[in-house]
Amino acid sequence: MSEKTSTGEQERRRIDEEEIGGREVVPSPVEVEGPGPHPTYDGSGVDRGSLLLAGLKGAANWSWRLLLVLAALAVLLWLVGQLWVGVLPVLMAILISTILWPVSTWLKAHGWPSALAALTVLIGSLAAVVGVFVAIAPTVIEQGQIIIQQAGEGLQVMLEWLSGPPLNLQNEQVTDYVDQASTWLQEQSNQIAGGVISGAMTVGSILVTIVMTLVFTFFILKDGQRFGPWVRRVAGPTAGMHLTEGFARIWKTVGGFFKAQAAVSAVDAIFIGLGLLLLGVPMAFVLAIITFFAGFIPIVGAFTAGSLAVLVALVSEGFTTAIWVLVIVLAVQQIEGNVLQPVLQSKAMDLHPALILLVVAAGATRFGIVGAFLAVPVTAAFVSVIRYGSEHLDLRTGTVRAEELKILTSEGRAAAVMAERTAPVFQLRAQQAFEQAEGERGAARVFAQPGAALATSLRDKLLAPIRRRGDSDDEVSEGKVSAGEVAEQTRVAGADGGAHLAPPSDVLERQKNEVRHHREQVEGQPQKEPGATRAAKPPNSKAPSDHPGDDAETPR
């Protein structure tokens, strides 16, 4: 009561003061705060517990599926390890064939028989590789002895330096350190030699692996073009299309990797070899050849070859020359890593350097130097398959269109168009799976908000024309129903024949019309049965249009 009185007094005082000034006075209303209405819950919202439970169910489903995939990969790696002696020649033959395939194809195109073209290319490439090693062998033997002698002299100089200032080590201490280093090197060499002898990489197994690799390479070069039709005949038309496109992408990825890596390795070998030659380092040509072949092992190979060049320069020419060699190696590798590799390998592979380092380390740990060599191309092939599957997911969700993808084969183009045409069927399957999992009441509760209910009704309206009898969506996914039948049904429903999805502008316009049509009807109305949209019609009757303005019975 006192608050109301004081407020009234203040208002009268304000009016009196403004009347003295000669202005027209408009009394301002007095706002009295009072208790507001209590919030009520009408049951139309979504319960947090239901959402959390749904999230946990989804996480559980993904978790056990992921565990199954990881277990399958572990079993696959174990099988590869057990069958490594037989798997290695096949992998090496595929990798070599990606390099020699263009030459063999060119000879076949100019009238050479397949067997003669494959044999000529294989013998010519083998002769070139053997010729390189035969050419550098005398230089390695001759200058290797000189380097060993210089290494002994360098070791004596280093011992004298350690005995002098500032270290002033005693001869006994230096000798003890040298003995420890020699013992460690002897143990490591014995361990490495024992592993080589006890493993699969004995001299006999190496010869067997080389012979099997050459034989497999010959047959791939000779009959590789028959592989695609054979896969389609064995796997069937639908799976054959996917396998053909997948193998084509793997082939292109692996071949692109070796071409790009060969270019990068050649640049490294040329510039590092020229630097060693100008500095007068012995075996410059041999070290350049080693740098070229080591470049095919990403990251690790370049580091190893560079370290060997610096070590040879240190032993033969001294500390200053070794520093200059180190500068040259680092400069060339920086140009290679920051300019050449991103430009050349981005077209063949799109792998992060951290992933490359990880797979190289894993391959070297499990399968030695051969595993380090094969790690990157195998990973790139695996990633290309994953990307192909991701593209088809995008096609079936309507995110992309078939003409936007880079497809290599006609079979891949047909598979992409089929996935694009059947995208609404897979969307319908997702809706049916949700309704079966949650139930009609649970689904209505989740989509209880007006906007979500409108979107749900609109989705059902857009998907209703493609509902078919029985499990038609399963038949389409399994290839039992042709894409032409899907196109005919979508044509009858008023679509564009299923040749491509509607452009985004048309989709937005259709959604606007549907929203305007359903705005007054969506809440509280039961949905029609799917069979109601498939009533029999005379052959010449006009199919109902999806646009409300085209139907005479549609309220405006």
C-alpha positions in Angstrom: 0.0 0.0 0.0 2.8 2.4 0.8 4.5 1.5 -2.5 1.4 2.4 -4.5 1.0 5.7 -2.5 4.6 6.8 -3.1 4.3 6.0 -6.8 1.2 8.1 -7.1 2.8 11.0 -5.3 5.8 10.9 -7.7 3.4 10.9 -10.7 1.5 14.0 -9.4 4.7 15.8 -8.7 5.9 15.2 -12.3 2.6 16.5 -13.7 2.7 19.6 -11.6 6.3 20.4 -12.7 5.5 19.9 -16.4 2.3 22.1 -16.2 4.4 24.9 -14.8 6.6 24.7 -17.9 3.5 25.0 -20.2 3.8 21.6 -21.8 0.9 19.2 -22.4 1.0 16.4 -19.9 0.2 12.8 -20.8 0.2 10.6 -17.6 2.4 7.6 -18.0 0.8 4.3 -17.0 2.0 2.7 -13.8 3.3 -0.8 -14.3 2.4 -3.1 -11.4 4.4 -6.3 -11.4 2.5 -9.4 -10.5 3.0 -13.1 -10.6 3.0 -14.6 -14.2 1.3 -17.7 -15.4 2.8 -21.0 -14.4 4.5 -22.9 -17.2 2.6 -25.9 -18.4 3.7 -29.0 -20.2 1.3 -30.2 -22.9 3.2 -33.4 -23.7 4.1 -32.4 -27.2 7.9 -32.0 -26.6 10.6 -34.7 -26.7 11.6 -36.4 -23.5 15.4 -36.0 -22.8 15.6 -39.6 -21.6 14.2 -40.8 -24.8 16.7 -38.9 -26.8 19.6 -40.1 -24.6 18.3 -43.7 -24.9 18.1 -43.4 -28.7 21.7 -41.9 -28.8 23.0 -44.8 -26.7 21.2 -47.3 -28.9 22.8 -45.7 -32.0 26.3 -45.7 -30.3 25.9 -49.4 -29.3 24.9 -50.4 -32.8 27.8 -48.5 -34.3 30.2 -49.9 -31.7 29.6 -53.6 -32.3 29.7 -53.1 -36.1 33.0 -51.3 -35.8 34.4 -54.0 -33.6 33.3 -56.6 -36.2 35.0 -54.6 -39.0 38.2 -54.3 -36.9 38.1 -58.0 -36.1 37.7 -58.8 -39.8 40.7 -56.6 -40.7 42.8 -58.3 -38.0 42.0 -61.7 -39.4 42.8 -60.5 -42.9 46.2 -59.2 -41.8 46.9 -62.5 -40.0 46.0 -64.4 -43.1 48.2 -62.2 -45.2 51.1 -62.7 -42.7 50.6 -66.5 -42.9 50.4 -66.5 -46.7 53.0 -63.8 -47.2 55.3 -65.9 -49.3 52.5 -66.3 -51.8 50.9 -62.9 -51.4 54.1 -61.0 -52.0 54.7 -62.0 -55.6 51.1 -61.1 -56.5 51.4 -57.7 -55.0 54.8 -57.0 -56.6 53.5 -58.2 -60.0 50.5 -55.8 -59.8 52.7 -52.9 -58.8 55.2 -53.6 -61.6 52.4 -54.1 -64.1 51.0 -50.6 -63.4 54.3 -49.2 -64.6 54.8 -51.5 -67.6 51.1 -51.5 -68.7 51.2 -48.4 -71.0 54.1 -49.7 -73.0 52.5 -53.2 -73.4 49.2 -51.6 -74.4 51.0 -49.4 -77.0 52.7 -52.4 -78.6 49.4 -54.3 -78.7 47.7 -51.3 -80.4 50.4 -51.4 -83.1 49.8 -55.0 -84.0 52.0 -57.0 -81.6 50.6 -60.2 -80.3 49.7 -60.1 -76.6 52.2 -62.7 -75.5 55.1 -61.1 -77.6 54.3 -57.6 -76.3 54.2 -58.7 -72.7 57.4 -60.8 -73.0 59.3 -58.0 -74.8 58.3 -55.3 -72.2 59.2 -57.7 -69.3 62.6 -58.7 -70.7 63.5 -55.1 -71.6 62.7 -53.7 -68.2 64.5 -56.5 -66.4 67.6 -56.0 -68.6 67.5 -52.3 -67.8 67.4 -52.8 -64.0 70.1 -55.5 -64.1 72.3 -53.3 -66.3 72.1 -50.5 -63.8 73.3 -52.7 -61.0 76.0 -54.3 -63.1 77.3 -50.9 -64.1 77.5 -49.6 -60.5 78.9 -52.8 -59.0 82.6 -52.2 -59.9 82.5 -48.6 -58.6 81.0 -49.8 -55.3 83.6 -52.5 -54.9 86.5 -50.3 -55.8 85.6 -47.1 -53.9 84.1 -49.1 -51.1 87.5 -50.3 -50.1 88.9 -46.8 -50.2 86.0 -45.5 -48.0 86.6 -48.3 -45.5 90.3 -47.3 -45.3 89.4 -43.7 -44.9 86.9 -44.6 -42.2 89.6 -46.2 -40.2 91.8 -43.1 -40.5 88.9 -40.9 -39.6 88.2 -43.0 -36.5 91.8 -42.6 -35.4 91.5 -38.8 -35.9 88.3 -38.8 -33.8 90.0 -40.7 -31.0 92.8 -38.2 -30.9 90.3 -35.4 -30.8 88.5 -37.0 -27.9 91.7 -37.4 -26.0 92.5 -33.7 -26.3 90.8 -30.6 -25.0 88.0 -29.9 -24.1 87.0 -33.5 -23.3 90.4 -34.8 -22.2 89.2 -38.4 -22.1 91.7 -41.1 -21.1 92.7 -43.7 -23.7 91.1 -46.4 -21.5 87.8 -44.6 -21.5 87.8 -44.0 -25.2 88.8 -47.7 -25.8 85.9 -48.8 -23.5 83.4 -46.7 -25.4 84.7 -48.0 -28.7 84.4 -51.6 -27.5 80.9 -51.0 -26.3 79.9 -49.6 -29.6 81.5 -52.5 -31.5 79.8 -55.0 -29.2 76.4 -53.3 -29.8 76.9 -53.2 -33.6 78.0 -56.9 -33.6 74.8 -57.9 -31.6 72.6 -55.9 -34.0 74.2 -57.4 -37.1 73.9 -60.9 -35.7 70.2 -60.3 -34.8 69.5 -58.9 -38.3 71.3 -61.8 -40.0 69.5 -64.3 -37.8 66.2 -62.8 -38.7 67.0 -62.8 -42.4 68.1 -66.4 -42.3 65.3 -67.7 -40.1 62.6 -65.8 -42.0 61.2 -66.2 -45.4 63.9 -64.0 -47.0 66.5 -66.6 -47.5 68.4 -66.8 -50.8 66.2 -69.6 -52.1 63.0 -67.8 -51.2 64.2 -64.6 -52.7 64.8 -66.4 -56.0 61.4 -68.1 -55.9 59.7 -64.8 -55.1 61.5 -63.1 -58.1 60.6 -65.9 -60.5 56.9 -65.9 -59.3 56.8 -62.1 -59.6 58.0 -62.2 -63.2 55.6 -65.0 -64.1 52.6 -63.1 -62.6 53.7 -59.9 -64.2 53.8 -61.6 -67.6 50.3 -63.0 -67.3 48.9 -59.6 -66.1 50.5 -57.8 -69.1 49.3 -60.5 -71.5 45.7 -61.1 -70.3 44.9 -58.2 -68.0 42.2 -56.9 -70.4 40.2 -60.1 -69.8 39.9 -59.5 -66.1 37.0 -57.1 -66.2 34.6 -59.3 -68.3 35.6 -62.3 -66.1 34.7 -60.4 -62.9 31.3 -59.3 -64.4 30.5 -62.9 -65.5 31.4 -64.4 -62.1 30.0 -61.8 -59.7 26.9 -60.9 -61.7 25.9 -57.7 -63.5 25.3 -55.5 -60.4 28.3 -56.5 -58.3 30.4 -56.8 -61.5 29.8 -53.1 -62.2 31.0 -52.1 -58.8 34.0 -54.4 -58.9 35.1 -53.2 -62.3 35.0 -49.6 -61.3 36.7 -50.3 -58.0 39.6 -52.2 -59.6 40.0 -49.5 -62.2 40.3 -46.9 -59.4 42.8 -49.1 -57.6 44.8 -49.5 -60.7 44.9 -45.8 -61.5 45.8 -44.9 -57.9 48.7 -47.3 -57.6 50.0 -46.4 -61.1 49.7 -42.7 -60.3 51.6 -43.3 -57.1 54.6 -44.9 -58.8 54.7 -42.4 -61.6 54.7 -39.5 -59.1 57.1 -41.2 -56.8 59.5 -42.0 -59.7 59.4 -38.3 -60.8 60.2 -37.1 -57.2 62.9 -39.7 -56.7 64.5 -38.8 -60.0 64.6 -35.1 -59.0 66.2 -36.0 -55.7 68.8 -38.3 -57.3 69.8 -35.8 -60.0 70.3 -32.8 -57.7 71.9 -34.6 -54.8 74.1 -36.5 -57.2 75.2 -33.2 -58.8 75.9 -31.7 -55.4 78.0 -34.7 -54.4 79.9 -34.6 -57.7 80.7 -30.9 -57.4 81.9 -31.4 -53.8 84.2 -34.2 -54.9 82.5 -36.9 -52.7 83.4 -40.4 -53.9 80.7 -42.7 -55.3 78.5 -39.8 -56.3 76.8 -41.8 -59.0 76.2 -44.8 -56.8 74.8 -42.6 -54.0 72.5 -41.0 -56.6 71.2 -44.4 -57.7 70.6 -45.4 -54.1 68.8 -42.1 -53.5 66.5 -42.8 -56.5 65.5 -46.3 -55.3 65.2 -45.3 -51.7 62.8 -42.5 -52.7 60.1 -45.2 -53.4 59.9 -45.7 -49.6 58.2 -42.4 -48.5 59.8 -40.3 -45.7 62.0 -43.1 -44.4 63.8 -43.8 -47.7 64.8 -40.2 -48.4 66.2 -39.8 -44.8 68.2 -43.0 -45.1 69.7 -42.1 -48.4 70.6 -38.6 -47.2 72.2 -39.9 -44.1 74.3 -42.3 -46.1 75.5 -39.5 -48.4 76.4 -37.3 -45.3 78.3 -40.2 -43.7 80.3 -41.0 -46.8 81.2 -37.3 -47.2 82.2 -37.1 -43.5 84.5 -40.2 -43.7 86.1 -39.3 -47.0 86.3 -35.5 -47.2 85.9 -34.3 -43.7 83.5 -32.3 -41.5 83.1 -29.2 -43.7 82.2 -31.2 -46.8 79.8 -33.2 -44.7 78.0 -30.0 -43.6 77.7 -28.9 -47.2 76.3 -32.3 -48.2 73.8 -32.0 -45.4 72.7 -28.6 -46.5 72.2 -29.8 -50.1 70.3 -32.9 -49.0 68.0 -30.8 -46.7 67.4 -28.2 -49.4 66.5 -30.8 -52.1 64.2 -32.7 -49.7 62.4 -29.4 -48.6 61.7 -28.6 -52.3 60.6 -32.1 -52.9 58.4 -32.3 -49.8 56.8 -28.9 -50.1 56.5 -28.4 -53.9 56.9 -31.6 -55.9 55.1 -34.2 -53.8 51.9 -32.0 -53.1 51.6 -31.2 -56.8 52.3 -34.6 -58.3 50.9 -37.0 -55.7 47.7 -34.9 -55.0 46.4 -36.1 -58.4 47.1 -39.8 -57.6 46.5 -39.9 -53.8 45.0 -37.7 -51.2 46.7 -39.1 -48.1 47.8 -37.0 -45.1 51.6 -37.2 -44.3 50.8 -38.4 -40.8 48.9 -41.4 -42.2 51.7 -42.1 -44.6 54.3 -42.2 -41.8 52.0 -44.4 -39.7 51.4 -47.0 -42.4 55.1 -47.0 -43.4 56.1 -47.7 -39.8 53.4 -50.4 -39.4 54.5 -52.1 -42.6 58.1 -52.0 -41.7 57.4 -53.4 -38.3 55.3 -56.3 -39.6 56.8 -57.1 -42.9 60.3 -55.4 -42.9 61.6 -53.4 -45.8 59.2 -54.9 -48.3 56.3 -53.9 -46.0 57.6 -50.3 -45.9 57.8 -50.3 -49.7 54.2 -51.6 -50.1 52.5 -49.8 -47.3 51.6 -46.6 -49.1 50.3 -48.0 -52.4 48.2 -50.6 -50.5 46.8 -47.9 -48.2 46.1 -45.7 -51.2 44.2 -48.6 -52.9 42.2 -49.2 -49.7 41.3 -45.5 -49.4 40.2 -45.4 -53.0 37.7 -48.2 -52.4 36.4 -46.4 -49.3 35.9 -43.2 -51.3 34.0 -45.1 -54.0 31.6 -46.4 -51.3 31.2 -42.9 -49.9 30.3 -41.6 -53.4 27.5 -44.1 -53.7 26.2 -43.1 -50.3 26.1 -39.5 -51.4 24.3 -40.6 -54.6 21.6 -42.5 -52.6 21.1 -39.7 -50.2 20.7 -37.2 -53.0 23.8 -35.1 -52.0 25.5 -35.4 -55.4 24.6 -36.3 -59.0 26.2 -38.9 -61.2 27.6 -36.4 -63.7 29.5 -34.6 -60.9 31.6 -37.7 -60.1 34.9 -38.7 -61.8 34.1 -42.2 -63.0 36.6 -44.2 -65.0 34.6 -47.0 -66.6 31.2 -47.3 -68.4 30.3 -49.9 -65.8 30.9 -47.4 -63.0 28.8 -44.8 -64.9 25.9 -47.3 -65.1 26.2 -48.1 -61.4 26.2 -44.5 -60.5 23.1 -43.7 -62.6 21.3 -46.7 -61.0 22.2 -45.5 -57.5 21.0 -42.0 -58.4 17.7 -43.3 -59.8 17.0 -45.6 -56.8 17.9 -42.9 -54.2 14.2 -42.4 -53.2 13.8 -46.1 -52.6 16.7 -46.1 -50.1 15.2 -43.1 -48.4 12.0 -45.0 -48.1 13.8 -47.9 -46.6 15.4 -45.7 -44.0 12.0 -44.3 -43.1 10.5 -47.8 -42.8 13.4 -49.0 -40.7 12.9 -46.1 -38.3 9.1 -46.8 -38.0 9.8 -50.5 -37.3 12.4 -49.6 -34.6 10.4 -46.9 -32.8 6.8 -47.8 -33.5 4.2 -45.5 -34.8 3.6 -43.9 -31.4 7.3 -43.4 -30.7 7.8 -41.9 -34.1 4.9 -39.5 -33.6 6.3 -38.5 -30.2 9.8 -37.7 -31.7 8.3 -35.7 -34.6 5.7 -33.9 -32.3 7.0 -30.5 -33.0 5.0 -28.6 -35.7 7.9 -28.0 -38.0 9.2 -31.5 -37.7 5.6 -32.9 -38.2 5.3 -30.8 -41.4 8.6 -32.1 -42.7 7.6 -35.7 -41.9 4.3 -35.3 -43.7 6.0 -33.6 -46.7 8.6 -36.4 -46.8 5.9 -39.0 -46.8 4.1 -37.1 -49.6 7.2 -37.0 -51.8 8.0 -40.6 -51.2 4.5 -42.0 -51.6 4.6 -42.2 -55.4 7.5 -44.7 -55.3 5.9 -47.2 -52.8 5.5 -50.5 -54.5 4.0 -53.9 -53.6 6.0 -56.3 -51.4 9.7 -55.7 -50.8 10.4 -53.8 -53.9 13.1 -51.8 -52.3 15.0 -55.0 -51.5 14.5 -56.1 -55.1 16.0 -53.0 -56.5 19.0 -53.1 -54.1 19.6 -56.7 -55.0 19.3 -56.2 -58.7 16.1 -58.2 -59.1 14.2 -55.2 -60.5 15.7 -53.2 -63.4 16.3 -49.5 -63.4 13.8 -49.2 -66.3 11.0 -50.4 -64.1 11.9 -47.8 -61.5 12.0 -45.1 -64.2 8.5 -46.2 -65.4 7.0 -46.0 -62.0 8.5 -42.6 -61.3 7.3 -41.4 -64.7 3.7 -42.5 -63.9 4.0 -40.7 -60.6 4.7 -37.4 -62.4 8.5 -37.4 -62.0 11.1 -37.0 -64.8 11.6 -40.6 -65.6 14.2 -41.1 -62.9 17.0 -40.1 -65.2 18.3 -37.6 -62.7 17.2 -36.0 -59.5 15.4 -32.7 -59.7 17.6 -29.6 -59.5 17.7 -27.8 -56.1 15.6 -24.9 -57.3 12.8 -27.3 -58.4 13.0 -29.2 -55.2 12.6 -25.9 -53.2 9.6 -24.8 -55.3 8.0 -28.2 -54.8 8.5 -28.0 -51.1 7.0 -24.5 -51.0 3.9 -25.7 -52.8 3.6 -28.7 -50.5 4.0 -26.6 -47.4 1.3 -24.2 -48.6 -1.0 -27.1 -49.4 -0.5 -29.0 -46.1 -0.2 -26.1 -43.7 -3.9 -26.5 -42.6 -4.0 -30.2 -42.9 -0.9 -31.7 -41.4 -1.7 -31.5 -37.7 -4.0 -34.3 -36.4 -4.7 -36.0 -39.7 -4.0 -39.7 -40.1 -1.9 -40.7 -43.0 -3.3 -42.6 -46.0 -2.3 -46.2 -46.5 0.4 -46.7 -49.0 -1.9 -48.8 -51.1 -4.3 -45.9 -51.6 -1.8 -44.2 -53.9 -1.6 -47.3 -56.2 -5.2 -47.5 -57.3 -5.8 -48.9 -60.7 -6.4 -46.3 -63.4 -7.4 -46.5 -67.1 -4.5 -46.5 -69.5 -5.3 -43.1 -70.9 -6.1 -41.4 -67.6 -3.9 -38.6 -66.5 -1.7 -39.2 -63.5 -2.2 -36.8 -60.6 0.4 -34.1 -60.4 2.7 -33.5 -57.5 2.1 -29.7 -57.7 -1.1 -28.6 -55.9 -1.9 -26.0 -58.6 -2.1 -28.6 -61.3 -4.9 -30.6 -59.6 -8.5 -29.4 -59.9 -9.5 -31.0 -56.6 -6.7 -29.5 -54.6 -7.8 -26.6 -52.4 -5.9 -23.4 -53.0 
